[in-house]
Amino acid sequence: MKRFVVASLSGSLLLSATTFAQYTGPAQEAAAGTGYQGPSSIPTMTAAQLVAEGRDDQYARLQGNIVSHDGGHEYTFADSSGRVTVEIAGNRFPAGQPIAADQRVELVVEVDKDVLGTEFEVEKIRVLR
């Protein structure tokens, strides 16, 4: 009986947190359009460096091109050092700003290493001009 009550309470708290995280009111809309434009401590790496040296939970910036969509959330990113498969969720693309294969972009990626392999999850995309 106590386990059921705890599970229900946890489920209610989780639902409340999820609902709050989806809030898109005026405060968030104003902040989303401006964004921080200053320097970053996240290192800029090449695709080859990221594959060879990337550590689990590390963030890195890549500059180059998204050259193909490989199905689902998988895309191929390329720079002068080579190519790497990255995962990009649809909500990571800039709203209302299509990205062509010949446009240079900067990706902020998180390295996710486990026993099954390494994945590069895109956290942010910025079109370079």
Order of alpha helices (4+ residues) and beta strands (2+ residues): alpha-alpha-alpha-beta-beta-beta-beta-beta
